[in-house]
Amino acid sequence: MLTNIMYATIYVTDQDRALEFYTEGLGLEKRIDYPGPDGRFLTVGVPDSPVQIILWSQAAAAEQPADVDRPAGPGPLILESDDLRKDFENMRRRGVTFEEPEPEDYPFGLRIEAVDPDGNRVSLRQPRKP
């Protein structure tokens, strides 16, 4: 029986630049950072969450759409917030780029999409309280 999500992977062209974005920009914490046989194994995560995000070094053209207009679906990574408007303001002050000028209301709650230095979309959500 499956019990947990261990890792999600984001492909990046510069692991140090990505680490700075995900830790200093989004406020995640660095978890693992060591050289492995296939390259540097670098992860970040939300404090007190067991799930880790691998920032995997990948050439810019590999498995990443090049010139794509705004995608219809969410980014490959969705992070939940308990106060998205406050988190949005903090991230914006730290230099995070967003696709929209502010979080948008949807039937399920609030949402906004951040963009990392490699163009990966990071979806930020605050679920509506019942």
N, CA, C and O of each residue as an XYZ file, in Angstrom:
520
protein
N       0.840     -1.173      0.000
C       0.000      0.000      0.000
C       0.891      1.244      0.000
O       1.856      1.324      0.760
N       0.565      2.197     -0.843
C       1.293      3.455     -0.875
C       0.913      4.281      0.350
O      -0.247      4.296      0.763
N       1.904      4.974      0.931
C       1.637      5.699      2.166
C       1.970      7.181      2.125
O       1.523      7.929      2.996
N       2.743      7.631      1.137
C       3.187      9.018      1.167
C       3.776      9.409     -0.179
O       4.249      8.554     -0.929
N       3.746     10.689     -0.481
C       4.512     11.207     -1.616
C       5.866     11.617     -1.058
O       5.943     12.446     -0.151
N       6.922     11.044     -1.592
C       8.263     11.380     -1.114
C       8.823     12.598     -1.824
O       9.272     13.548     -1.183
N       8.797     12.568     -3.176
C       9.438     13.607     -3.965
C       8.563     14.015     -5.145
O       7.792     13.215     -5.677
N       8.699     15.263     -5.535
C       8.224     15.773     -6.813
C       9.455     16.411     -7.449
O      10.313     16.930     -6.734
N       9.561     16.382     -8.775
C      10.757     16.889     -9.440
C      10.440     18.111    -10.285
O       9.469     18.132    -11.042
N      11.283     19.132    -10.139
C      11.255     20.328    -10.979
C      12.586     20.335    -11.726
O      13.647     20.251    -11.107
N      12.534     20.436    -13.054
C      13.751     20.482    -13.855
C      14.241     21.915    -13.960
O      13.484     22.813    -14.327
N      15.511     22.124    -13.637
C      16.092     23.466    -13.617
C      17.406     23.476    -14.395
O      18.052     22.440    -14.550
N      17.792     24.645    -14.880
C      19.053     24.756    -15.617
C      20.202     25.180    -14.723
O      21.361     24.978    -15.086
N      19.922     25.758    -13.574
C      20.961     26.202    -12.646
C      20.455     25.905    -11.233
O      19.577     26.602    -10.724
N      21.013     24.868    -10.606
C      20.509     24.449     -9.298
C      20.708     25.511     -8.217
O      19.851     25.665     -7.346
N      21.811     26.239     -8.256
C      22.034     27.275     -7.247
C      21.013     28.407     -7.378
O      20.475     28.891     -6.382
N      20.758     28.816     -8.606
C      19.761     29.866     -8.847
C      18.373     29.381     -8.425
O      17.607     30.134     -7.825
N      18.053     28.128     -8.738
C      16.760     27.560     -8.346
C      16.655     27.463     -6.824
O      15.606     27.766     -6.255
N      17.727     27.046     -6.168
C      17.724     26.950     -4.711
C      17.448     28.309     -4.087
O      16.691     28.407     -3.121
N      18.047     29.342     -4.621
C      17.812     30.694     -4.111
C      16.344     31.087     -4.290
O      15.736     31.641     -3.373
N      15.771     30.804     -5.464
C      14.376     31.142     -5.719
C      13.445     30.408     -4.759
O      12.583     31.029     -4.137
N      13.610     29.101     -4.635
C      12.688     28.304     -3.838
C      12.854     28.534     -2.337
O      11.880     28.408     -1.594
N      14.056     28.865     -1.872
C      14.249     29.124     -0.444
C      14.040     30.596     -0.108
O      13.209     30.917      0.741
N      14.767     31.486     -0.746
C      14.681     32.906     -0.412
C      13.436     33.563     -0.998
O      12.874     34.473     -0.390
N      12.998     33.111     -2.176
C      11.808     33.692     -2.801
C      10.522     33.119     -2.247
O       9.683     33.856     -1.727
N      10.356     31.791     -2.355
C       9.116     31.158     -1.911
C       9.110     30.832     -0.424
O       8.043     30.615      0.151
N      10.280     30.793      0.211
C      10.339     30.526      1.643
C      10.383     29.058      2.028
O      10.119     28.715      3.180
N      10.717     28.173      1.070
C      10.877     26.759      1.413
C      12.229     26.567      2.095
O      13.058     27.477      2.103
N      12.452     25.378      2.671
C      13.734     25.115      3.316
C      14.528     24.088      2.517
O      13.965     23.172      1.919
N      15.849     24.261      2.522
C      16.723     23.286      1.864
C      16.764     22.045      2.744
O      16.912     22.136      3.962
N      16.629     20.868      2.100
C      16.614     19.605      2.843
C      17.863     18.759      2.583
O      18.594     18.417      3.512
N      18.097     18.430      1.324
C      19.204     17.537      0.968
C      20.038     18.222     -0.098
O      19.503     18.859     -1.006
N      21.349     18.087      0.018
C      22.244     18.653     -0.997
C      23.534     17.851     -0.978
O      24.418     18.096     -0.158
N      23.633     16.885     -1.894
C      24.877     16.137     -1.992
C      25.086     15.639     -3.412
O      24.132     15.421     -4.158
N      26.359     15.463     -3.775
C      26.641     14.948     -5.120
C      26.287     13.463     -5.185
O      26.574     12.696     -4.266
N      25.668     13.088     -6.276
C      25.321     11.687     -6.474
C      25.942     11.179     -7.755
O      26.544     11.952     -8.500
N      25.811      9.914     -8.020
C      26.413      9.331     -9.233
C      25.818      9.896    -10.521
O      26.474      9.887    -11.563
N      24.574     10.391    -10.455
C      23.917     10.947    -11.634
C      23.857     12.468    -11.612
O      23.220     13.079    -12.471
N      24.514     13.080    -10.637
C      24.492     14.525    -10.509
C      24.107     14.946     -9.096
O      23.826     14.111     -8.236
N      24.099     16.233     -8.881
C      23.772     16.796     -7.567
C      22.321     16.509     -7.206
O      21.415     16.804     -7.985
N      22.099     15.933     -6.022
C      20.759     15.645     -5.527
C      20.411     16.745     -4.544
O      20.951     16.797     -3.439
N      19.498     17.634     -4.952
C      19.166     18.828     -4.194
C      17.662     18.872     -3.986
O      16.893     18.815     -4.946
N      17.238     18.976     -2.716
C      15.805     19.042     -2.450
C      15.476     20.215     -1.529
O      16.308     20.686     -0.755
N      14.228     20.665     -1.647
C      13.657     21.687     -0.778
C      12.285     21.191     -0.350
O      11.743     20.256     -0.939
N      11.728     21.818      0.676
C      10.405     21.427      1.117
C       9.772     22.484      1.989
O      10.436     23.400      2.475
N       8.471     22.338      2.177
C       7.727     23.202      3.078
C       8.095     22.772      4.497
O       8.089     21.577      4.791
N       8.416     23.720      5.385
C       8.735     23.339      6.762
C       7.646     22.438      7.362
O       6.454     22.690      7.188
N       8.064     21.407      8.055
C       7.191     20.441      8.738
C       6.371     19.562      7.796
O       5.418     18.919      8.237
N       6.718     19.521      6.515
C       6.052     18.619      5.570
C       7.046     17.537      5.155
O       8.222     17.835      4.942
N       6.596     16.286      5.037
C       7.513     15.224      4.636
C       7.848     15.235      3.139
O       8.839     14.630      2.731
N       7.043     15.907      2.323
C       7.258     15.904      0.872
C       8.435     16.804      0.520
O       8.562     17.915      1.034
N       9.293     16.302     -0.368
C      10.441     17.082     -0.818
C      10.367     17.285     -2.323
O       9.876     16.428     -3.057
N      10.861     18.432     -2.769
C      10.891     18.781     -4.178
C      12.335     18.674     -4.638
O      13.215     19.338     -4.092
N      12.581     17.839     -5.640
C      13.922     17.699     -6.193
C      14.127     18.793     -7.232
O      13.322     18.940     -8.151
N      15.203     19.559     -7.087
C      15.594     20.551     -8.092
C      16.661     19.882     -8.944
O      17.849     19.933     -8.629
N      16.220     19.256    -10.024
C      17.093     18.404    -10.831
C      17.656     19.170    -12.014
O      16.918     19.813    -12.760
N      18.957     19.096    -12.177
C      19.616     19.789    -13.272
C      19.262     19.130    -14.595
O      19.435     17.925    -14.777
N      18.764     19.942    -15.510
C      18.324     19.456    -16.819
C      18.582     20.557    -17.838
O      18.399     21.735    -17.531
N      18.996     20.197    -19.024
C      19.189     21.195    -20.081
C      17.875     21.920    -20.334
O      16.803     21.324    -20.228
N      17.955     23.198    -20.669
C      16.764     24.029    -20.847
C      15.779     23.434    -21.851
O      14.569     23.559    -21.663
N      16.257     22.806    -22.890
C      15.365     22.308    -23.936
C      14.779     20.934    -23.628
O      13.793     20.536    -24.247
N      15.359     20.215    -22.698
C      14.919     18.843    -22.435
C      13.635     18.818    -21.623
O      13.594     19.321    -20.500
N      12.604     18.241    -22.181
C      11.329     18.032    -21.516
C      10.647     19.314    -21.052
O       9.717     19.248    -20.248
N      11.072     20.459    -21.525
C      10.456     21.724    -21.161
C       9.936     22.392    -22.422
O      10.679     22.519    -23.395
N       8.703     22.813    -22.433
C       8.215     23.529    -23.610
C       8.970     24.842    -23.783
O       9.193     25.558    -22.808
N       9.355     25.158    -24.983
C      10.174     26.341    -25.233
C       9.348     27.621    -25.252
O       9.363     28.380    -24.283
N       8.641     27.865    -26.321
C       7.875     29.104    -26.451
C       6.395     28.792    -26.394
O       5.731     28.667    -27.424
N       5.888     28.669    -25.187
C       4.495     28.309    -24.995
C       3.792     29.491    -24.335
O       4.310     30.091    -23.393
N       2.606     29.814    -24.844
C       1.813     30.838    -24.176
C       1.384     30.303    -22.821
O       1.660     29.154    -22.475
N       0.724     31.127    -22.081
C       0.296     30.736    -20.743
C      -0.443     29.400    -20.783
O      -1.440     29.271    -21.494
N       0.031     28.403    -20.030
C      -0.629     27.096    -20.018
C      -2.003     27.179    -19.369
O      -2.263     28.056    -18.545
N      -2.873     26.258    -19.751
C      -4.220     26.254    -19.208
C      -4.265     25.636    -17.813
O      -5.065     26.062    -16.979
N      -3.428     24.647    -17.546
C      -3.460     23.943    -16.271
C      -2.505     24.530    -15.262
O      -1.763     25.463    -15.571
N      -2.515     23.988    -14.047
C      -1.605     24.473    -13.015
C      -0.172     24.063    -13.317
O       0.086     23.241    -14.197
N       0.749     24.652    -12.571
C       2.153     24.284    -12.716
C       2.387     22.870    -12.205
O       1.490     22.257    -11.627
N       3.598     22.351    -12.419
C       3.907     20.990    -11.978
C       3.998     20.871    -10.465
O       4.063     19.766     -9.927
N       4.004     22.006     -9.781
C       4.114     22.035     -8.329
C       3.004     22.930     -7.795
O       2.857     24.071     -8.234
N       2.224     22.417     -6.852
C       1.158     23.196     -6.242
C       1.431     23.250     -4.744
O       1.513     22.218     -4.078
N       1.571     24.474     -4.221
C       1.822     24.679     -2.798
C       0.590     25.299     -2.157
O      -0.038     26.186     -2.735
N       0.249     24.834     -0.967
C      -0.923     25.339     -0.258
C      -0.506     26.368      0.781
O       0.535     26.239      1.425
N      -1.338     27.389      0.930
C      -1.109     28.456      1.901
C      -2.344     28.600      2.784
O      -3.462     28.341      2.339
N      -2.143     29.012      4.028
C      -3.294     29.307      4.874
C      -3.622     30.797      4.853
O      -4.642     31.211      5.405
N      -2.758     31.621      4.212
C      -3.004     33.053      4.017
C      -2.280     33.480      2.735
O      -1.199     34.068      2.785
N      -2.888     33.178      1.601
C      -2.225     33.386      0.314
C      -1.949     34.854      0.026
O      -0.901     35.175     -0.533
N      -2.840     35.739      0.385
C      -2.591     37.161      0.114
C      -1.359     37.654      0.867
O      -0.553     38.398      0.308
N      -1.206     37.258      2.100
C      -0.030     37.637      2.893
C       1.236     37.004      2.307
O       2.251     37.683      2.150
N       1.182     35.709      1.983
C       2.345     35.038      1.388
C       2.718     35.677      0.059
O       3.899     35.862     -0.235
N       1.705     36.018     -0.750
C       1.934     36.671     -2.035
C       2.701     37.977     -1.838
O       3.688     38.218     -2.534
N       2.269     38.817     -0.910
C       2.951     40.098     -0.669
C       4.387     39.877     -0.217
O       5.293     40.574     -0.673
N       4.603     38.914      0.673
C       5.965     38.616      1.132
C       6.850     38.133     -0.017
O       7.994     38.570     -0.146
N       6.329     37.243     -0.840
C       7.098     36.714     -1.971
C       7.374     37.803     -2.998
O       8.474     37.878     -3.546
N       6.394     38.634     -3.256
C       6.583     39.719     -4.225
C       7.684     40.667     -3.757
O       8.509     41.106     -4.558
N       7.700     40.983     -2.462
C       8.769     41.832     -1.913
C      10.141     41.175     -2.056
O      11.158     41.858     -2.175
N      10.155     39.848     -2.042
C      11.424     39.117     -2.191
C      11.812     38.916     -3.655
O      12.816     38.267     -3.944
N      11.026     39.467     -4.577
C      11.382     39.431     -5.991
C      10.782     38.306     -6.804
O      11.185     38.115     -7.951
N       9.837     37.550     -6.263
C       9.201     36.470     -7.009
C       8.312     37.084     -8.099
O       7.591     38.051     -7.856
N       8.379     36.505     -9.301
C       7.568     36.930    -10.433
C       6.277     36.117    -10.466
O       6.294     34.900    -10.281
N       5.167     36.799    -10.703
C       3.865     36.139    -10.778
C       3.234     36.401    -12.137
O       3.523     37.412    -12.776
N       2.366     35.482    -12.582
C       1.666     35.655    -13.855
C       0.524     36.655    -13.743
O       0.179     37.303    -14.731
N      -0.066     36.793    -12.569
C      -1.180     37.702    -12.357
C      -0.731     38.807    -11.395
O       0.239     38.624    -10.660
N      -1.428     39.952    -11.391
C      -1.034     41.039    -10.489
C      -1.366     40.766     -9.022
O      -0.767     41.371     -8.133
N      -2.311     39.865     -8.757
C      -2.663     39.505     -7.385
C      -3.414     38.175     -7.393
O      -3.886     37.746     -8.445
N      -3.536     37.510     -6.231
C      -4.285     36.244     -6.191
C      -5.720     36.432     -6.672
O      -6.339     37.471     -6.439
N      -6.235     35.409     -7.346
C      -7.582     35.458     -7.914
C      -8.515     34.529     -7.156
O      -8.113     33.456     -6.706
N      -9.779     34.958     -7.018
C     -10.818     34.142     -6.379
C     -11.360     33.131     -7.370
O     -11.633     33.459     -8.525
N     -11.514     31.890     -6.908
C     -12.113     30.812     -7.680
C     -13.081     30.081     -6.765
O     -13.027     30.269     -5.550
N     -13.964     29.253     -7.312
C     -14.904     28.529     -6.447
C     -14.210     27.701     -5.359
O     -14.765     27.527     -4.274
N     -13.017     27.196     -5.632
C     -12.299     26.368     -4.660
C     -11.473     27.184     -3.677
O     -11.005     26.640     -2.677
N     -11.278     28.485     -3.937
C     -10.467     29.323     -3.057
C      -9.672     30.346     -3.850
O     -10.107     30.796     -4.910
N      -8.506     30.712     -3.331
C      -7.619     31.661     -4.002
C      -6.528     30.924     -4.749
O      -6.131     29.822     -4.369
N      -6.036     31.559     -5.844
C      -4.928     30.958     -6.585
C      -4.101     32.045     -7.245
O      -4.588     33.135     -7.548
N      -2.831     31.715     -7.458
C      -1.926     32.548     -8.246
C      -0.789     31.653     -8.707
O      -0.480     30.644     -8.073
N      -0.168     32.034     -9.821
C       0.934     31.257    -10.376
C       2.218     32.077    -10.301
O       2.283     33.185    -10.831
N       3.233     31.531     -9.644
C       4.565     32.129     -9.635
C       5.366     31.478    -10.762
O       5.008     30.406    -11.250
N       6.449     32.133    -11.167
C       7.302     31.599    -12.230
C       8.734     31.592    -11.722
O       9.250     32.621    -11.287
N       9.384     30.414    -11.779
C      10.766     30.336    -11.306
C      11.724     30.814    -12.401
O      11.277     31.093    -13.514
N      13.029     30.919    -12.118
C      13.977     31.442    -13.108
C      14.072     30.633    -14.400
O      14.549     31.150    -15.410
N      13.622     29.365    -14.387
C      13.643     28.540    -15.593
C      12.303     28.525    -16.313
O      12.124     27.787    -17.281
N      11.362     29.335    -15.845
C      10.054     29.385    -16.486
C       9.066     28.357    -15.973
O       7.946     28.287    -16.480
N       9.444     27.549    -14.972
C       8.511     26.597    -14.377
C       7.443     27.362    -13.614
O       7.747     28.286    -12.860
N       6.201     26.975    -13.814
C       5.101     27.596    -13.077
C       4.930     26.879    -11.747
O       4.922     25.650    -11.691
N       4.794     27.654    -10.680
C       4.539     27.133     -9.343
C       3.181     27.669     -8.920
O       3.001     28.874     -8.747
N       2.237     26.768     -8.757
C       0.884     27.164     -8.392
C       0.780     27.301     -6.882
O       1.215     26.426     -6.134
N       0.201     28.401     -6.449
C      -0.011     28.645     -5.032
C      -1.513     28.711     -4.798
O      -2.221     29.416     -5.516
N      -2.008     27.980     -3.795
C      -3.438     27.867     -3.560
C      -3.771     28.074     -2.084
O      -2.985     27.732     -1.201
N      -4.947     28.639     -1.837
C      -5.532     28.689     -0.500
C      -6.934     28.141     -0.633
O      -7.791     28.797     -1.225
N      -7.200     26.947     -0.096
C      -8.536     26.371     -0.217
C      -9.573     27.201      0.538
O      -9.291     27.785      1.585
N     -10.772     27.235     -0.022
C     -11.878     27.934      0.618
C     -12.280     27.132      1.863
O     -12.370     25.905      1.830
N     -12.516     27.856      2.953
C     -12.942     27.188      4.183
C     -14.444     26.958      4.144
O     -15.202     27.836      3.731
N     -14.878     25.764      4.580
C     -16.327     25.458      4.550
C     -17.121     26.348      5.467
O     -18.342     26.215      5.551
